[in-house]
Amino acid sequence: MREGLTPRRATRCDAAAVRELTRSAYAAWVSVIGGEPRPMTADYDVAVRDHMIDLLHRDGDLSALIEMCPESDHLLVVNVAVLPIFQGRGYGRALLGHAEEIARSIGLAEMRLYTNSRFTKTIRLYERLGYQFDHEETVPNIGIAVHMSKRLA
């Protein structure tokens, strides 16, 4: 993790902040796909309870988060969200590295994630980080989801 940035596991008390950050982070994509991306409509009261959500603070202010769900043979990254004012500073990349450390620590050797096919900038980032295309899936009212994975050394 980058110097001065230490993630903290979200608790039930953080659900509203997780929802607010995620809505802000994905707002620019609404016009690209013609509707709200799935993370904007998620139930974060449930997600904070059922998933691992790690929050990244910068100078005491919530700036980014990663939502993960361990499965039997991989760690699924459900959501990476960075506030617009912090985008482009490597926070998402740092959180994905953090998720890889978590996967290794719980004995998982594969990362998986999915994103909208229209999020081409995001797909290119994942490819630069070693994720490979697995398959596409048509999702009603959302478009095409691109599924990607990465084997961990």
N, C-alpha and C positions, 0 to 999 in steps of 0.2 A: 504494500500500500504506500502511496506517496507520503512524503514527510508532512507531518501536521494533520493528516487525514486518517482518522481511526473510525472504522464502522462500529455501530452499536446496534444490537438486536432490538427490533421494534417490539413494543408491548401493546396490549389492548388500548392503552391510553394514547398511543401514537396513530391509531387508525385514521382519525380525521386529518392529521398532518400528511400521512401517506397518500390519502385520497387527493388532497389539495395539491401536493407536489406533482403527483402523477397527472392530474388534469392539466396543470400548467405546462408540464413537460411535453405532453402530447397535443396540445392545442393547435400547434402549427400544422399538424397532419390532417386535421378535420377537412380542410379544403382540398387536400391532395386525394383523399379517398372518398370524399362525399359523405362523411359521417364520422362519428366518434370511434376511434380505435378501441378495441376490447379493453385495454387497461383503464380507459376513462370511465367505463361502466361497471367495473368490478366491485364486488362487495368487500371492502377492506376490513370491515369488522371480522368477517369470516377469514379473509386471507391472513391477517395478522395472527389469528388463532391457529390456522391449519398449515401455513407455510412459514419458511424462514425469510424474514424481511430484515435486511441490514440497512441502517440509515447512515449516511455520511454527512457529517457536520463540518462546516468551514467557519471558523471564528464564532462558534456557538450557534450558527444558523444552519438549519437543514438545507442541504444543497443537492443531494442525490440519494438514490436508493437502488437496491437490487432485491428482487423477490425470487426465491428459490424453492423448489420442491424436490426433495430426495425421492427417487424411485428405486426399485430393486437393483437396477444395473446402470443407472446414470443419475446425474443431477440436472434437473430441468430448470432452466432460467426462464421464469414466467414474465418478468418485467425488469427492465433497466430504465430508470427515469432520472433525468438531470434537469434541474431548473434551467430555463433558457439563459439566464445571465451567467451560468456556469458551464454551458455547453461549449465544447471545443477545447476544454482544458485538461482532458484526459481522465475525468472522473468516472465515466462509464467504462473505459478501458481498465482503470484501476479496480473498479468493482467486479468486473468479469475475472480479473486475476485473483481477486479475493475469493470469488466463488469457486475457482479452480482449487485453491488451497483448501476450502471447505470440503469439496468433493474428495480430494486425496485423504483428508483427515478422517473421513467416514468410510474409506475403502472403495470409493467409486472411481473408475478409470475413464469415464466418458461424460462429456457435457452435451446437453441438447438445448436448443432454443428454437423459437419460430418468430417470424416477423411478417409484416405485410409486404407483398411483392413490390408495391409502389414505394416502399421505404428504401430506395436504392442506395442512398448514402449509408444507411445502417447496415445493409447487406455487405457493402464494400468494406466497412469496418470489421464486421465479423470475419470476412474472408482474410483480411490482413492479420487477424488474430489467430488464424489457423482453423477456423470453422469451415466445413465443407457442406455443399448442397446435398441434401438427402432426397427430398421430394417436395412436391407442391400439393396443396389441398385447397379446393374451393370451399369457402366458408360463406354461407348465406348472409347477406347484408353487410359483409365486410370485404370480400374480394378473395384474392388468392393468398394463402399463407405459405410462406417458404420455410420449410423445416431444415435445420442445419445441425451438425454435430461436430464434436472435436474429441479425439482420443487424447488422453492425458499420458504423459511419459511416466 
